[in-house]
């Protein structure tokens, strides 16, 4: 109860990475994240995206309803593909 929701989500992401590292000898697996960073502050979100790119998974599928992730990726010159399913 003493942690913020963003901190809890960060611990959950760390736990997911730990399971992947224990179960697979290499990172030749895709990782699916659905609004995993919605409760993160901007600094935490940026660090999480950096971690995803540094982990070198076979593929990262990131579903989000926000635009901040795309801005962070663009600002840091990460190479990615973006598919917009519904744009207002």
TORMI-506828 format. One record per residue: residue number from 0; x, y, z of N, C-alpha, C, O in turn. Coordinates in Angstrom, 1 decimal, m for minus. Layout:
// TORMI-506828
ATOM   num      n_x      n_y      n_z     ca_x     ca_y     ca_z      c_x      c_y      c_z      o_x      o_y      o_z
ATOM   NUM        X        Y        Z        X        Y        Z        X        Y        Z        X        Y        Z
...
// end
This chain:
// TORMI-506828
ATOM   num      n_x      n_y      n_z     ca_x     ca_y     ca_z      c_x      c_y      c_z      o_x      o_y      o_z
ATOM     0      0.8     m1.2      0.0      0.0      0.0      0.0      0.8      1.3      0.0      0.3      2.4     m0.3
ATOM     1      2.1      1.2      0.3      3.0      2.4      0.4      3.6      2.8     m1.0      4.1      3.9     m1.1
ATOM     2      3.4      1.9     m2.0      4.0      2.2     m3.3      2.9      2.9     m4.2      1.8      2.6     m4.1
ATOM     3      3.4      3.7     m5.1      2.5      4.3     m6.1      2.1      3.2     m7.1      2.8      2.2     m7.2
ATOM     4      1.1      3.5     m7.9      0.7      2.6     m8.9      1.8      2.4    m10.0      2.0      1.3    m10.5
ATOM     5      2.5      3.5    m10.3      3.6      3.5    m11.2      4.7      2.6    m10.7      5.3      1.8    m11.5
ATOM     6      5.0      2.7     m9.4      6.1      1.8     m8.8      5.7      0.4     m8.8      6.5     m0.5     m9.1
ATOM     7      4.4      0.1     m8.6      3.9     m1.3     m8.6      4.0     m1.8    m10.1      4.4     m3.0    m10.3
ATOM     8      3.6     m1.0    m11.0      3.7     m1.5    m12.4      5.2     m1.7    m12.8      5.5     m2.6    m13.6
ATOM     9      6.1     m0.9    m12.3      7.5     m1.0    m12.6      8.0     m2.4    m12.0      8.8     m3.1    m12.6
ATOM    10      7.6     m2.7    m10.8      8.0     m4.0    m10.2      7.4     m5.1    m11.0      8.1     m6.2    m11.2
ATOM    11      6.2     m5.0    m11.5      5.6     m6.0    m12.3      6.4     m6.2    m13.6      6.6     m7.4    m14.0
ATOM    12      6.8     m5.2    m14.3      7.6     m5.3    m15.5      9.0     m6.0    m15.2      9.4     m6.8    m16.0
ATOM    13      9.6     m5.6    m14.1     10.8     m6.3    m13.7     10.6     m7.8    m13.4     11.5     m8.6    m13.8
ATOM    14      9.5     m8.1    m12.8      9.2     m9.5    m12.6      9.0    m10.3    m13.9      9.5    m11.4    m14.1
ATOM    15      8.4     m9.6    m14.9      8.2    m10.2    m16.2      9.5    m10.5    m16.9      9.8    m11.5    m17.5
ATOM    16     10.4     m9.5    m16.8     11.8     m9.6    m17.4     12.5    m10.8    m16.7     13.2    m11.5    m17.4
ATOM    17     12.4    m10.9    m15.4     13.1    m11.9    m14.7     12.6    m13.3    m15.1     13.4    m14.2    m15.3
ATOM    18     11.3    m13.5    m15.3     10.7    m14.7    m15.7     11.3    m15.1    m17.1     11.6    m16.2    m17.4
ATOM    19     11.3    m14.1    m18.0     11.8    m14.3    m19.4     13.3    m14.8    m19.3     13.7    m15.7    m20.0
ATOM    20     14.1    m14.1    m18.5     15.5    m14.5    m18.3     15.7    m15.9    m17.8     16.6    m16.6    m18.1
ATOM    21     14.8    m16.3    m16.9     14.9    m17.6    m16.3     14.4    m18.7    m17.3     15.0    m19.8    m17.3
ATOM    22     13.4    m18.4    m18.0     12.8    m19.4    m18.9     13.4    m19.6    m20.2     13.4    m20.7    m20.8
ATOM    23     14.1    m18.6    m20.7     14.6    m18.6    m22.1     16.1    m18.3    m22.0     16.5    m17.4    m21.3
ATOM    24     16.9    m19.1    m22.7     18.4    m18.9    m22.7     18.8    m17.6    m23.5     19.8    m17.0    m23.2
ATOM    25     18.0    m17.3    m24.4     18.3    m16.1    m25.2     17.0    m15.3    m25.3     15.9    m15.7    m24.8
ATOM    26     17.1    m14.1    m25.9     15.9    m13.2    m26.0     15.2    m13.4    m27.4     14.6    m12.4    m27.9
ATOM    27     15.3    m14.6    m28.0     14.6    m14.8    m29.2     13.1    m15.0    m29.1     12.5    m15.9    m29.7
ATOM    28     12.5    m14.3    m28.2     11.1    m14.4    m28.0     10.5    m13.0    m28.1     11.1    m12.0    m27.8
ATOM    29      9.2    m12.9    m28.5      8.6    m11.6    m28.5      8.1    m11.2    m27.1      7.8    m12.1    m26.3
ATOM    30      7.9    m10.0    m26.9      7.3     m9.5    m25.6      6.1     m8.6    m26.0      6.2     m7.7    m26.8
ATOM    31      5.0     m8.9    m25.4      3.8     m8.1    m25.6      3.5     m7.2    m24.4      3.4     m7.8    m23.3
ATOM    32      3.3     m6.0    m24.6      3.0     m5.0    m23.5      1.7     m4.2    m23.9      1.7     m3.6    m25.0
ATOM    33      0.7     m4.2    m23.1     m0.5     m3.5    m23.3     m0.7     m2.4    m22.3     m1.0     m2.7    m21.1
ATOM    34     m0.4     m1.2    m22.7     m0.5      0.0    m21.8      0.3     m0.3    m20.5     m0.2      0.1    m19.4
ATOM    35      1.4     m0.9    m20.7      2.3     m1.2    m19.5      2.8      0.0    m18.8      3.2      0.0    m17.6
ATOM    36      2.9      1.2    m19.5      3.5      2.4    m18.9      2.5      3.5    m18.6      2.9      4.6    m18.3
ATOM    37      1.2      3.1    m18.6      0.2      4.2    m18.5      0.2      4.9    m17.1     m0.2      6.1    m17.0
ATOM    38      0.8      4.2    m16.1      0.8      4.9    m14.8      2.2      5.4    m14.4      2.5      5.8    m13.3
ATOM    39      3.2      5.3    m15.4      4.5      5.7    m15.2      4.6      7.3    m15.4      3.8      7.8    m16.2
ATOM    40      5.5      7.9    m14.7      5.8      9.3    m15.0      6.7      9.3    m16.2      7.2      8.2    m16.6
ATOM    41      7.0     10.5    m16.8      7.8     10.5    m18.0      9.2     10.0    m17.9      9.6      9.3    m18.8
ATOM    42      9.8     10.2    m16.8     11.2      9.7    m16.6     11.2      8.2    m16.5     12.0      7.5    m17.1
ATOM    43     10.3      7.6    m15.8     10.2      6.2    m15.6      9.8      5.5    m17.0     10.4      4.5    m17.3
ATOM    44      8.9      6.2    m17.7      8.5      5.7    m19.0      9.7      5.6    m20.0      9.9      4.7    m20.7
ATOM    45     10.5      6.7    m20.0     11.7      6.8    m20.9     12.7      5.7    m20.5     13.2      5.0    m21.4
ATOM    46     12.9      5.5    m19.3     13.9      4.4    m18.8     13.4      3.0    m19.2     14.1      2.2    m19.5
ATOM    47     12.1      2.8    m19.1     11.5      1.5    m19.4     11.6      1.2    m20.9     12.0      0.1    m21.3
ATOM    48     11.4      2.2    m21.7     11.6      2.1    m23.2     13.0      1.8    m23.5     13.3      1.0    m24.4
ATOM    49     14.0      2.5    m22.9     15.4      2.3    m23.1     15.7      0.8    m22.7     16.5      0.1    m23.5
ATOM    50     15.2      0.3    m21.6     15.4     m1.0    m21.2     14.9     m2.0    m22.2     15.6     m3.0    m22.5
ATOM    51     13.7     m1.8    m22.8     13.2     m2.7    m23.8     14.1     m2.8    m25.0     14.3     m3.9    m25.5
ATOM    52     14.6     m1.6    m25.4     15.5     m1.7    m26.6     16.9     m2.3    m26.3     17.4     m3.0    m27.1
ATOM    53     17.4     m2.1    m25.1     18.7     m2.7    m24.7     18.6     m4.2    m24.4     19.6     m4.9    m24.6
ATOM    54     17.4     m4.7    m24.1     17.2     m6.1    m23.8     17.3     m6.9    m25.1     17.5     m8.1    m25.1
ATOM    55     17.1     m6.3    m26.2     17.2     m6.9    m27.6     16.3     m8.1    m27.7     16.7     m9.2    m28.1
ATOM    56     15.0     m8.0    m27.4     14.0     m9.0    m27.6     13.9     m9.2    m29.1     14.2     m8.3    m29.9
ATOM    57     13.4    m10.4    m29.5     13.2    m10.7    m30.9     12.2     m9.7    m31.5     12.3     m9.2    m32.6
ATOM    58     11.2     m9.3    m30.7     10.2     m8.3    m31.1      9.5     m7.8    m29.9      9.2     m8.5    m29.0
ATOM    59      9.2     m6.5    m29.9      8.5     m5.9    m28.9      7.2     m5.3    m29.5      7.2     m4.5    m30.4
ATOM    60      6.0     m5.8    m29.0      4.8     m5.3    m29.4      4.2     m4.5    m28.3      3.8     m5.0    m27.2
ATOM    61      4.1     m3.2    m28.5      3.7     m2.3    m27.4      2.4     m1.6    m27.9      2.3     m0.9    m28.8
ATOM    62      1.3     m2.0    m27.2      0.0     m1.4    m27.4     m0.2     m0.3    m26.4      0.0     m0.4    m25.2
ATOM    63     m0.6      0.9    m26.9     m0.8      2.0    m26.0     m1.9      3.0    m26.6     m2.1      3.0    m27.8
ATOM    64     m2.5      3.7    m25.7     m3.5      4.7    m26.1     m2.9      6.1    m26.0     m3.6      7.1    m26.2
ATOM    65     m1.6      6.2    m25.7     m1.0      7.4    m25.5      0.0      7.7    m26.6      0.4      6.8    m27.3
ATOM    66      0.4      8.9    m26.8      1.4      9.3    m27.8      2.8      9.6    m27.2      3.7      9.7    m28.0
ATOM    67      2.9      9.6    m25.9      4.2      9.9    m25.3      5.3      8.9    m25.6      6.4      9.3    m25.8
ATOM    68      4.9      7.6    m25.7      5.9      6.6    m26.1      6.5      6.9    m27.4      7.7      6.8    m27.6
ATOM    69      5.7      7.2    m28.4      6.2      7.5    m29.7      7.1      8.8    m29.7      8.1      8.8    m30.4
ATOM    70      6.8      9.8    m28.9      7.6     10.9    m28.8      9.0     10.6    m28.2     10.0     11.1    m28.7
ATOM    71      9.0      9.8    m27.2     10.2      9.3    m26.6     11.1      8.6    m27.6     12.3      8.8    m27.7
ATOM    72     10.5      7.6    m28.3     11.2      6.9    m29.3     11.8      7.8    m30.4     12.9      7.6    m30.8
ATOM    73     11.0      8.7    m30.8     11.4      9.6    m31.9     12.6     10.5    m31.4     13.6     10.7    m32.0
ATOM    74     12.4     11.1    m30.2     13.4     11.9    m29.6     14.8     11.2    m29.4     15.8     11.9    m29.5
ATOM    75     14.7      9.9    m29.2     16.0      9.2    m28.9     16.4      8.4    m30.2     17.3      7.6    m30.1
ATOM    76     15.8      8.7    m31.3     16.1      8.1    m32.6     16.1      6.6    m32.6     16.9      6.0    m33.3
ATOM    77     15.2      6.0    m31.9     15.0      4.5    m32.0     14.3      4.2    m33.3     13.5      4.9    m33.7
ATOM    78     14.7      3.0    m33.8     14.1      2.6    m35.0     12.9      1.6    m34.6     13.1      0.7    m33.9
ATOM    79     11.7      1.9    m35.1     10.5      1.2    m34.8      9.5      1.3    m35.9      9.6      2.2    m36.7
ATOM    80      8.5      0.5    m35.9      7.4      0.6    m36.7      6.2      0.9    m35.9      6.0      0.4    m34.8
ATOM    81      5.3      1.8    m36.4      4.2      2.3    m35.7      2.9      2.0    m36.5      2.9      2.3    m37.7
ATOM    82      2.0      1.3    m35.9      0.7      1.1    m36.6     m0.4      1.7    m35.7     m0.6      1.4    m34.6
ATOM    83     m1.1      2.7    m36.3     m2.2      3.4    m35.6     m3.5      2.8    m36.0     m3.9      2.8    m37.2
ATOM    84     m4.2      2.2    m35.1     m5.4      1.5    m35.3     m6.6      2.4    m35.4     m7.6      2.1    m36.1
ATOM    85     m6.6      3.4    m34.6     m7.7      4.3    m34.5     m7.2      5.7    m34.2     m6.7      6.0    m33.1
ATOM    86     m7.4      6.6    m35.1     m6.9      8.0    m34.9     m8.1      8.9    m35.0     m8.9      8.9    m35.9
ATOM    87     m8.2      9.8    m34.0     m9.3     10.8    m34.0     m8.9     12.0    m34.8     m9.7     12.9    m34.9
// end
